Amino acid sequence: MRSCNSPKLSKEERIKGLLSRYEQALREKLTEKPQTLEEIEREVSEIGKLVQKDLQEEKVHHESCGDI
């Protein structure tokens, strides 16, 4: 995560950064092999937790550092 001393990012830059991290997570975690319902649920939950964590960290950083 960026420090508060890092340059402030625009909303578009923040979105691009988040999308890049989501794309990376999907490339690493999303499988193409046949799966059971339990495996699908586990995979989706794992990806969802990563996305939620990244978004929450970004929002907290934005609010705490006063990014515009």
Residue pairs with C-beta under 8 A, 6 or more apart in sequence:
1 57
1 61
2 9
2 61
2 65
4 61
4 64
4 65
8 65
8 67
8 68
9 17
9 67
10 68
14 58
14 62
14 67
17 58
18 54
18 55
18 58
21 54
22 51
22 54
25 47
25 50
25 51
25 54
26 47
29 43
29 46
29 47
29 50
30 43
30 47
31 43
35 43
61 67
